[in-house]
Amino acid sequence: MTMIATAESGGIALNGISLTYNRKRSTVSALQGIELDLAPDDFVCVLGPSGCGKSSLLNIVAGYLEPTEGTVLINGNEHTEPNAQVGVVFQHANLFPWLNIAKNIEFGVKMAKLPRAERKRRVNFYLDLVGLGQAGALLPHQLSGGMKQRAAIARTLATEPRIVLMDEPFSALDALTRESMQMHLRRIWLQTRKCIFFITHDVDEALLLGRRILIMHPNPGRIVQDFVNPVFVPEGEFSFSDARGGQAFAELRALLISQIANGSGNGS
């Protein structure tokens, strides 16, 4: 592993994570022996075939699911249940339809009982950060799909978690909106340097966004590859279309597709 920060230095550590389900008369090993360290400013994209345990792993890191074995450490402390240190963005925005966008973003901060002035500051800051500075008074049904997802990201960021988990957040969007959202997310990460753990089925998406890429295989779910993305551009703006047109991008894309297909075919 080439990019490691221990939980004691402000990162996140997964130690020996295994997850077993009992189904009728059989036992299914969903995850086995996951060892993973995430640096405080990592952007990690997770690829793998359906059923390899990507979402189960995310739910364990979120504190929604208890592993059968192993521990999750954040800043050196064991993490066993949902809390403000970990924010989650799902495939669908799930905004409260009766609240305007500003109130949706404020919701988690209000639950944390922060002072009114700080709540207002955060709402305004994160509305601007996701490019919705003029949309705070609108209701969710007045926004496009991409704008709703930006609002959901702002709502998660407003609680200022250490890590942001994203479970295929752009998969329900059309191609043009998806690319726009990818560019928005890249800008957000460059500005905030939050640790982002991003699950996707899209190899191009992983190559364009991830500073680091994990590949998982099923039966049991495990990490088979963990490497720094060699085509990642670390700073500033760059053209996604130009990146896709590069030889290194094309070769790595083909290799990743092959590795994912291998896991899908035989679980090895």
C-alpha positions in Angstrom: 0.0 0.0 0.0 1.5 3.3 -1.1 -0.6 5.9 0.7 -1.1 5.2 4.4 -2.0 7.3 7.4 -2.7 5.6 10.6 -5.8 6.3 12.6 -3.6 7.9 15.3 -2.5 10.6 12.8 -6.0 11.6 11.9 -6.8 8.9 9.4 -9.1 5.9 9.4 -8.0 2.4 9.9 -10.0 -0.8 9.2 -8.4 -3.8 11.0 -9.4 -7.3 10.1 -12.9 -6.5 9.0 -15.0 -9.6 8.2 -18.8 -9.9 7.8 -20.7 -13.1 7.8 -24.4 -13.7 7.1 -26.4 -16.7 8.1 -28.8 -17.8 5.4 -31.1 -20.7 6.2 -28.7 -23.6 6.6 -25.6 -22.0 5.1 -23.2 -19.2 6.1 -22.2 -16.5 3.6 -18.9 -14.6 4.0 -19.6 -11.1 2.6 -16.3 -9.7 3.7 -13.1 -11.3 4.9 -10.0 -9.9 6.4 -10.2 -6.3 5.2 -7.2 -4.2 6.1 -7.3 -0.6 5.0 -5.8 2.7 6.0 -7.3 6.0 4.7 -5.3 9.2 4.9 -7.2 12.3 6.1 -7.1 13.8 2.6 -7.5 10.7 0.5 -9.9 10.4 -2.4 -10.4 6.7 -2.7 -12.6 5.1 -5.4 -13.7 1.5 -4.9 -14.4 -0.7 -8.0 -15.7 -4.2 -8.2 -18.4 -6.5 -9.6 -21.9 -6.6 -8.0 -21.9 -8.6 -4.8 -18.3 -8.1 -3.9 -19.2 -6.3 -0.7 -18.5 -2.6 -1.6 -21.7 -1.3 0.0 -21.4 -3.6 3.0 -17.9 -2.2 3.6 -19.2 1.4 3.3 -22.0 0.6 5.7 -19.5 -0.7 8.3 -17.4 2.4 8.0 -20.6 4.5 8.3 -21.4 2.6 11.5 -24.7 1.3 10.1 -23.5 -2.3 10.1 -21.5 -4.1 12.7 -18.8 -6.4 11.4 -18.6 -10.0 12.5 -14.9 -9.4 13.2 -12.5 -6.5 13.2 -12.5 -2.8 14.2 -12.8 0.6 12.6 -10.7 3.3 14.1 -11.1 7.0 13.5 -8.4 9.2 14.9 -7.4 6.3 17.1 -10.8 5.8 18.6 -13.1 2.8 17.8 -16.0 3.7 15.6 -19.1 1.5 16.1 -22.1 3.6 15.3 -23.2 6.6 13.2 -21.8 9.9 14.3 -20.8 13.3 13.0 -17.3 12.2 12.1 -18.7 10.2 9.1 -21.0 11.7 6.5 -22.8 9.7 3.9 -24.1 10.6 0.4 -26.3 8.0 -1.2 -27.4 7.3 -4.8 -30.6 9.4 -4.3 -30.5 12.8 -2.6 -33.3 12.0 -0.1 -33.9 15.7 0.7 -36.8 16.6 3.0 -39.4 17.8 0.4 -41.1 20.2 2.9 -37.9 22.1 3.6 -36.1 24.5 1.3 -32.6 23.8 0.3 -31.0 26.0 2.9 -33.1 24.4 5.6 -32.1 20.9 4.3 -28.5 21.8 4.5 -29.0 23.3 8.0 -30.8 20.2 9.3 -27.8 18.2 10.6 -26.1 21.3 11.9 -29.2 22.2 13.8 -29.4 18.7 15.3 -25.9 19.3 16.6 -27.2 22.4 18.4 -24.7 24.8 17.0 -25.4 28.5 17.5 -27.6 30.2 14.9 -24.8 32.4 13.5 -22.6 29.4 12.9 -25.5 27.5 11.3 -26.1 30.4 8.9 -22.4 30.7 8.1 -22.1 27.0 7.3 -25.3 27.0 5.2 -24.1 30.0 3.1 -20.6 28.6 2.8 -21.6 25.1 1.6 -24.4 26.5 -0.7 -21.7 28.5 -2.4 -19.2 25.6 -2.4 -21.6 23.4 -4.4 -22.7 26.2 -6.7 -26.2 26.6 -5.3 -25.7 30.1 -3.8 -28.9 31.3 -5.4 -31.0 28.2 -4.7 -31.3 28.3 -0.9 -35.0 29.4 -0.9 -36.1 26.7 -3.4 -37.8 23.5 -2.6 -36.3 20.1 -3.7 -38.9 19.6 -6.4 -37.8 22.8 -8.0 -34.3 21.5 -8.6 -32.8 19.2 -11.3 -31.4 15.8 -10.3 -27.8 17.1 -10.4 -28.7 20.1 -8.2 -30.4 17.9 -5.7 -27.3 15.8 -5.4 -25.2 18.9 -4.9 -27.6 19.9 -2.2 -27.2 16.5 -0.6 -23.4 16.8 -0.7 -23.7 20.2 0.9 -25.9 18.9 3.6 -23.4 16.2 4.4 -20.4 18.5 4.3 -22.1 21.1 6.5 -21.7 18.9 9.6 -17.9 18.9 8.8 -17.2 15.2 9.1 -13.7 13.7 8.9 -14.7 11.3 6.1 -17.4 11.5 3.4 -18.8 8.1 2.2 -20.4 8.1 -1.3 -22.3 5.1 -2.5 -22.7 5.5 -6.3 -24.0 9.0 -5.9 -24.1 9.9 -9.6 -25.4 6.6 -11.1 -29.0 7.7 -11.5 -28.0 10.8 -13.5 -27.8 11.2 -17.2 -24.3 11.3 -18.8 -23.9 15.1 -19.1 -25.2 15.8 -15.6 -23.0 13.0 -14.3 -19.9 14.5 -15.8 -20.8 17.9 -14.4 -21.3 16.4 -11.0 -17.9 14.7 -11.2 -16.3 18.1 -12.0 -18.1 19.7 -9.1 -17.0 17.0 -6.7 -13.4 17.3 -7.8 -13.5 21.0 -7.1 -15.1 20.4 -3.7 -12.4 17.9 -2.8 -9.6 20.2 -4.0 -11.0 23.0 -1.7 -11.9 20.9 1.4 -9.4 18.0 1.2 -11.9 15.8 3.0 -11.3 12.1 3.0 -13.7 10.7 0.4 -14.5 7.0 0.1 -16.4 6.7 -3.2 -18.1 3.5 -4.5 -18.7 3.3 -8.2 -19.2 0.7 -11.0 -17.8 3.2 -13.6 -14.1 2.7 -14.3 -13.9 6.1 -16.1 -15.3 7.8 -13.0 -12.8 6.1 -10.7 -9.9 7.1 -13.0 -11.1 10.7 -13.3 -11.8 11.2 -9.6 -9.8 8.8 -7.5 -6.3 9.7 -6.2 -6.3 6.1 -5.1 -8.2 3.1 -6.4 -9.3 -0.1 -4.8 -10.6 -3.2 -6.6 -12.7 -5.7 -4.7 -13.5 -9.3 -5.6 -16.4 -11.4 -4.2 -16.7 -14.9 -2.5 -15.6 -13.6 0.0 -15.5 -9.9 -0.5 -11.9 -8.7 -0.3 -9.5 -6.0 -1.6 -7.3 -7.5 -4.3 -5.8 -4.2 -5.6 -4.9 -0.9 -3.8 -2.8 1.6 -5.8 -2.2 5.2 -6.4 -4.0 6.3 -9.6 -1.2 7.2 -12.1 -3.4 9.3 -14.3 -4.8 11.4 -11.4 -4.2 15.2 -11.8 -3.5 16.5 -8.3 -4.2 20.2 -8.6 -6.4 22.6 -10.6 -8.7 22.3 -13.5 -8.2 19.8 -16.3 -10.3 18.4 -19.2 -12.0 15.1 -18.6 -12.2 14.6 -22.4 -8.5 15.2 -22.8 -7.8 12.8 -19.9 -9.9 10.1 -21.5 -8.0 10.5 -24.8 -4.6 9.8 -23.3 -2.9 6.4 -23.9 -2.1 5.9 -20.3 -5.8 6.3 -19.4 -6.9 3.9 -22.1 -4.4 1.2 -21.1 -5.3 1.5 -17.4 -9.0 1.5 -18.1 -8.7 -1.7 -20.1 -6.6 -3.3 -17.3 -9.1 -2.4 -14.6 -12.1 -3.7 -16.7 -10.2 -7.0 -17.1 -9.5 -7.3 -13.4 -13.1 -6.5 -12.5 -14.4 -9.0 -15.0 -12.1 -11.7 -13.6 -13.6 -11.1 -10.2 -17.1 -11.2 -11.6 -16.5 -14.4 -13.4 -15.0 -16.7 -10.8 -14.6 -14.8 -7.6 -10.9 -15.3 -7.6 
